[in-house]
């Protein structure tokens, strides 16, 4: 940081802004346009990039106007618009690039592969980047607890997939034991390289707002590395003089997997891990987050808030967002549900510039959407369901349905 601080904020703004959209390797992607902040000394030949980052900042104008009391400055950072469909690509490009560099160096204990425990998205990102680099990938997945779309990704990319009859926390304990014994590099967010890549999403947000700081950033939280990564990115920009403050952070958790929320409600006095219950937001179905301490640092430093969402709240929020033009994953639904609650409480104001971080693409979680719109979820009203209408294949029947649907306006 001291070396970086020798240059004024205007230097970094001009440098990073000039690289956006360039196709010159490796600067064309969002992460590596900020190489100096991620892995400054790595050779370009060692970088493993799939042109991740530089994701869309979606103006959620209709959702804010019609459903959040006229919010006119609501945005969704669509980190799921990435190679493997999640924000995990941002950190994995940094980690796998460093492993690629180390494997070419004379090490006393060569790295034979890279491994992770995963609720789905980490395994997809690791497998894709390792496949691109020709590095063996080993992933531990909790059996029957991730979507089929997530499961097929590491399989298709050639990873060694171990499906274990335990939850994510059990997979995490096992991978840590295995990597302590075998020359397998641990790729979970315990590894700070992941956070170095993920923090670039915070810098992108500032760039996209022409270096104006939003009031709030709402982030889904599971293993809790991502909220610290966003804090790290924002705070680094403040220290370097790129901005003069940081936004307030909100960590949103599913009520069925909410150890951080309970810790926050205790006044940060009583953290207890738990066995996470089943949630549609399966990627954050974690009861013993490894980055708990870092998340607390981020929240305290930004006067942050932790909120939770029930299964009905997160699925309704997801469906409502979709009906205004998005195609949100359930984890984004958790963050949106938290936003609804904080607006109702008057904590987030009508004119507050607010960014909701969307962590994955909705196409990875289509079964949950199918069940919702079929009203096939037990004990859930599914109030925004929009099922297809069965109609006889004749003109009169079609016209009857359309006249009714459009209130006779055709």
Secondary structure by P-SEA (a helix, b strand, c coil): ccccccccaaaaaaaaaaacccccccccccccccccccccccccccccccccccccccccccccccccccccbbbbcccccccccccaaaaaaaaaaaaaaaaaccccccccbbbbbcccaaaaaaaaaaaaacbbbbbbbccccccccccccccccccccccccccaaaaaaaaaaaaacccccccccccaaaaaaaaaaaaaaaaaaccccccbbbbbbccaaaaaaaaaaaaaaaaacccccccbbbbbbcccccaaaaaaaacccbbbbcccccccccccccccccaaaaaaaaaaaacbbbbbbcaaaaaaaaaaaaaacccccaaaaaaaaaaaaaaaacccccccbbbbbbcccccccaaaaaaaaacccccccccccccbbbbcccaaaaaaaaaaaacccc
